């Protein structure tokens, strides 16, 4: 087993532990080992584990390394994801079901991967169905990223609520969020990005026993600065993590460059 790297700097902002690593590659190696340990411990302790995973370009390296490491009894792990575009089919190349099937499910064969049906005929019924699945068991781990507009999942600033009574809801996507999807190469234009999505809410995400937030790259420097140095406000939804002592924010030197 390779040596687990150490952060170059660690500190707390309010209740949130923050670790900064020398590079995205080093950070991803650490996160893969950390998540592996959480899942192995959960299975050993209680016979099974449940986790929520995030999509996005920032998660690709960590997920690839997690799969490579092995050692997890995936047959005892139930997986969820945190959002999906409204109205696109399960095999759409920009869809999050496709992302998770290609990068996780097809490679590790978990006990089950519960997917959000973005193309469901009745979106509210789909939100209720997914809420019931989440509430049916304890979630041991939530792995997430931070969007360029500070969002967590698809909780963009206009729709994010710290006291959201819902666990899963239908939201209209912010233009800044949609533009990120275009810049990352998932859609050819702003007009091609679906206007709406189904997302887990902020309170639902942090019900997990442990929350691991992975946010590398220079393009995340502004939202990370706003999340850690600005007010705790839905103007930067990621600032909500500062109230979560069971969360951990992992950065590289690029995303931490404005701190």
Secondary structure, 3 states (H helix, E strand, C coil): CCCCCCCCEEEEECCEEEEEECCHHHHHHHHHHHHHHHHHHHHHHHCCEEEEECCCHHHHHHHHHHHHHCCCCHHHEEEEECEEECCCCCCCCCCHHHHHHHHHHHHHCCCEEECCCCCCCCHHHHHHHHHHHHHCCCCCEEEECCCCCCCECCECCCCCCCCCCCCEEEEECCHHHHHHHHHCCCCCCHHHCCCEEEEECHHHHCCCCEEEEECCCHHHHHHHHHHHHCCCCHHHHHHHHHHCCCEEEEEECCCCCCC
